[in-house]
Amino acid sequence: SFEELNNIDIQIHHMALNYMFNRFKISKQLIDKQQFFDVGCNSGSFVKSLGAFNIKNNIHCFEPHPVLSKKTKEVYPYIKMNEFCLSNNNNELVLNVPTWSVGLSSVIERPVFTSLHDKGQEINKLTVQCKTVEEYCEKNDIKNIFFMKIDVEGAEKLVLDGASNMLKNKKIIGGLFEVGETLKDANTSESEIC
């Protein structure tokens, strides 16, 4: 359910944000001016974590799933919801969306989709628009990103490749991304990304 998805990884998000705020000793006035990116927003658990710190400004969410993005925007009307993917190009990709397991949606063809399909779950294919982090930031006059949460089920490297100059120039201060089987499914690893 949406409520279950909205509570995923809350503790991890909270710890990461707490670390960043303490590490950089950022005041409430400065926090309000920072940019936060939630890439693979799903149902907004990272937005919920930001809310625990009373952060409701400059939250840029990226969720191409039409139902999840609309519902998340309803629950958190103060976010900037972008119904497209962040990737390493400005083209289109196919998003694989399991009917009953939308949290596993990915632009990567993952083996889990075959397993789910074999158990009777339909895997819907949605063609989605992509942009790079850098193109989005340029278009929206964003010079720095304080924190970027990325949870895109194996496509993390694609997102970071689309931010390569910003990363090289230290324009993205901190972030968090998922590691594990999803990266293996995408033929990459955390060591290749970091």
C-alpha positions in Angstrom: 0.0 0.0 0.0 1.0 3.7 -0.3 1.3 3.9 3.5 3.7 1.0 3.6 5.9 2.4 0.8 5.8 5.8 2.6 7.6 4.2 5.6 10.4 2.4 3.7 14.0 3.3 4.8 12.8 6.1 7.1 15.5 5.3 9.7 18.3 5.2 7.2 17.2 8.5 5.7 17.0 10.1 9.1 20.5 8.9 10.1 22.0 10.1 6.9 20.4 13.6 7.1 21.3 13.9 10.8 24.9 13.1 9.9 25.0 15.7 7.2 23.4 18.5 9.3 25.8 17.8 12.2 28.9 17.3 9.9 28.3 20.7 8.2 26.8 22.4 11.2 24.1 23.9 9.2 21.6 26.3 10.9 17.9 26.2 10.3 18.2 29.4 8.2 20.8 27.8 5.9 18.9 24.4 5.7 15.9 26.3 4.2 18.1 27.5 1.4 19.6 24.1 0.5 18.4 21.9 -2.4 17.3 18.3 -1.8 16.8 15.7 -4.5 14.7 12.6 -4.1 15.4 10.5 -7.2 13.1 7.5 -7.3 10.7 9.2 -5.0 8.2 6.3 -5.0 5.7 7.4 -2.3 7.9 10.0 -0.6 9.5 8.3 2.4 12.6 10.5 2.0 10.3 13.6 1.9 8.7 12.3 5.1 12.2 12.1 6.6 12.9 15.7 5.6 9.7 16.7 7.3 11.0 15.3 10.6 13.7 18.1 10.3 10.9 20.6 9.4 12.3 20.9 5.8 9.6 21.8 3.3 11.6 24.0 0.9 13.5 23.1 -2.2 12.6 19.5 -2.4 12.8 18.2 -5.9 11.3 14.7 -6.4 11.6 12.5 -9.5 9.1 9.7 -9.9 7.9 8.6 -13.4 5.2 6.3 -12.2 2.0 8.3 -12.8 0.0 7.0 -9.9 2.7 7.3 -7.3 3.9 10.7 -8.4 0.3 12.1 -8.2 -0.5 10.6 -4.8 2.9 11.7 -3.4 2.2 15.2 -4.6 -1.2 15.1 -2.9 0.3 14.0 0.4 3.2 16.5 0.2 1.9 19.5 -1.8 5.0 21.6 -1.1 7.4 19.4 -3.1 8.4 19.9 -6.8 7.3 16.7 -8.4 8.9 15.8 -11.7 7.2 12.9 -13.5 10.3 11.8 -15.4 13.5 9.8 -14.8 17.0 11.2 -14.1 19.5 9.4 -16.2 22.7 9.9 -18.3 20.8 11.3 -21.3 17.7 13.4 -22.3 15.9 10.6 -24.2 13.3 8.1 -23.3 13.6 4.8 -21.4 11.2 1.9 -20.8 10.2 1.6 -17.1 9.3 -1.9 -16.0 6.5 -1.8 -13.4 5.4 -4.9 -11.6 1.6 -4.7 -11.0 1.8 -5.7 -7.3 5.4 -4.7 -6.5 5.7 -1.1 -7.8 8.6 -0.5 -5.4 10.7 -2.8 -7.7 10.1 -0.7 -10.8 13.2 -0.1 -12.8 14.5 0.9 -16.2 17.0 -2.0 -15.8 15.8 -5.4 -17.0 16.1 -7.2 -13.7 15.9 -11.0 -13.3 13.3 -10.5 -10.5 10.9 -9.4 -13.3 11.1 -12.9 -14.8 10.5 -14.5 -11.5 7.5 -12.3 -10.7 6.1 -12.9 -14.2 6.4 -16.6 -13.7 4.4 -16.3 -10.5 1.6 -14.6 -12.4 2.5 -10.9 -11.9 2.2 -8.7 -14.9 5.2 -6.5 -15.7 3.9 -3.3 -17.4 6.1 -1.3 -19.7 5.9 2.5 -19.5 7.9 4.7 -21.9 9.2 7.6 -19.7 11.1 10.8 -20.4 14.6 11.2 -19.1 16.7 14.2 -18.2 20.2 14.5 -16.7 20.7 16.0 -13.3 22.9 18.7 -14.9 20.3 19.7 -17.4 17.6 19.9 -14.7 19.8 22.0 -12.5 20.7 24.4 -15.3 17.1 24.8 -16.3 16.0 25.4 -12.7 19.0 27.6 -11.8 20.3 25.2 -9.2 24.0 25.7 -8.5 24.4 23.1 -5.7 22.6 20.1 -4.3 23.0 19.6 -0.5 21.7 16.1 -0.4 20.6 13.6 -3.1 18.8 10.4 -2.3 18.8 7.9 -5.1 16.8 4.7 -5.1 16.2 3.7 -8.7 16.5 -0.1 -8.5 19.9 -0.5 -10.3 20.0 2.6 -12.4 22.0 4.6 -9.8 25.0 4.8 -12.1 22.9 6.3 -14.9 21.7 9.0 -12.6 25.3 9.8 -11.3 26.7 9.7 -14.9 24.2 12.5 -15.7 25.7 14.5 -12.8 29.4 13.8 -13.6 30.5 17.5 -13.9 28.6 18.5 -10.8 30.2 15.7 -8.9 33.7 16.5 -10.2 33.2 20.2 -9.2 31.9 19.2 -5.8 28.4 20.7 -6.5 26.7 17.8 -4.8 27.6 17.8 -1.1 26.2 14.5 0.0 23.8 11.6 -0.8 22.6 8.2 -0.3 22.0 5.4 -2.7 21.0 1.8 -2.5 23.6 -1.0 -2.9 23.1 -4.7 -3.4 21.5 -7.0 -6.0 20.0 -4.1 -8.0 23.5 -2.9 -8.9 24.6 -6.4 -9.8 21.5 -6.7 -12.1 22.7 -3.5 -13.9 26.2 -5.0 -14.3 27.7 -2.4 -12.1 28.8 -2.1 -8.4 29.1 0.4 -5.6 32.9 0.5 -6.2 32.3 1.6 -9.8 29.9 4.3 -8.7 31.8 5.7 -5.8 
